[in-house]
């Protein structure tokens, strides 16, 4: 059973690493073409990420 968890976790890690590259490419493109709008969007993302982080901390307790 433990091997299955590790296998699935490794697969998730592989997909996330590719997705992180895609996410960063979009971020670079947004700041290149419209830095002010991109900045506004990033502020909203950051605000929501903080909410998610707080909720995750509640789950971790």
DAHUJO-V538097 format. One record per residue. N is the residue number from 0. RES is the residue in three letters. SS is DSSP state (A for helix, B for strand, O for the rest). Layout:
N/RES/SS
N/RES/SS
This chain:
0/UNK/O
1/UNK/A
2/UNK/A
3/UNK/A
4/UNK/A
5/UNK/A
6/UNK/A
7/UNK/A
8/UNK/A
9/UNK/A
10/UNK/A
11/UNK/A
12/UNK/A
13/UNK/A
14/UNK/A
15/UNK/A
16/UNK/A
17/UNK/A
18/UNK/A
19/UNK/A
20/UNK/A
21/UNK/A
22/UNK/A
23/UNK/A
24/UNK/A
25/UNK/A
26/UNK/A
27/UNK/A
28/UNK/A
29/UNK/A
30/UNK/A
31/UNK/A
32/UNK/A
33/UNK/O
34/UNK/A
35/UNK/A
36/UNK/A
37/UNK/A
38/UNK/A
39/UNK/A
40/UNK/A
41/UNK/A
42/UNK/A
43/UNK/A
44/UNK/A
45/UNK/A
46/UNK/A
47/UNK/A
48/UNK/A
49/UNK/A
50/UNK/A
51/UNK/A
52/UNK/A
53/UNK/A
54/UNK/A
55/UNK/A
56/UNK/A
57/UNK/A
58/UNK/A
59/UNK/A
60/UNK/O
